[in-house]
Amino acid sequence: MILAPVAAIGRSTLGGLAALGRIGLFLVATLSAALRPPFYFREFVHALWVIGYNSLPVVGLTAFFTGGALALQIYEGGSRFNAEQVVPSIVAIGMVRELGPVLGGLMVAARVASSIAAEIGTMKVTEQLDALVTLSTDPMRYLTVPRVLAATFAVPVLVAVGDSIGIFGGYVIGTGRLDLNAAAYLKNTADYLELWDITSGLIKGAVFGFIVALVGCYFGMNSERGAQGVGRATKSAVVTASILILAANYLLTELFFSA
C-alpha cells in the first residue's frame, strides 16, 4: 500500500515516455513519406483552407481580447511606478513573442488537432484506411503529409494575423479606455518592436502548427475501434498537442532569448 502511489507514478511516467517514443517514430515516418512521391496537392490545398482560413475567427477574437486585457493589466501595473507609457511597447512585444504564437497554437490545437484525430479515427473505424491500402495509396502520404505541411505553413500566417489584431486590440483599449495618445501609442509600438521579435514568433507558429497536425494524425491513425476509441483519440490529441506546444514554447524561448 505504501509503494502503490509510487508505482502508479512510475507506470504513468513510463507510459508517457513510451508515447513520446511512438510519436517520434511517427514523426520519422512522416518526414520519410514527405520526401518521396507522390504528393497530393489537392489534399494539401483543402487542408490549408480547413486549418488556416477556417481558424481565423477564433484566433482573431482570442488575439483581440488578449491584447485589450494585456493593455489594461500593464497600465494598472505601470501606473504604480508612473510608467504608463510602456503600455504600447510591452503589448506589442508580449503579443508577437509569446501570447500571439502560444494562444494561437492552443486555439488551433483545440480546433484542428481534435478535428484531424476524429476524422482519421473515424476513417480507421469504418475501414477507409484499409481501403486506401487496397487501392495502393499510402495513408501517410495521402492523409498525414498534406495536413502536417498545411499546418506548418498556415499557423505562422494565423500568428501574424493574430499579432496584428492583438496589437490593435491593445490600441483600441489604450486610446479609448485609458486615454493614451493615439500617435504616441503607434510611435512607441513601432520604435520598440524589432524584426527578430516578429520572426521568432512566426518560427514558433510553424513549430506549433507542425506539432498540432502531427499529433492529430498520430492519434487518429492509432485510435481504437469504436466510437469510444475515436473519442479517446480526440481527447488525447488535444491534451498532448497543448502540452507539447507549451514545452516547445519554453525550449524555443530559451533558444532564442537566453543570451
PyMOL commands that set and color helices and strands:
alter all, ss='L'
color gray80, all
select helices_A, chain A and resi 4-34+41-51+53-79+84-125+128-134+139-176+182-192+195-221+227-257
alter helices_A, ss='H'
color red, helices_A
deselect
rebuild
show_as cartoon
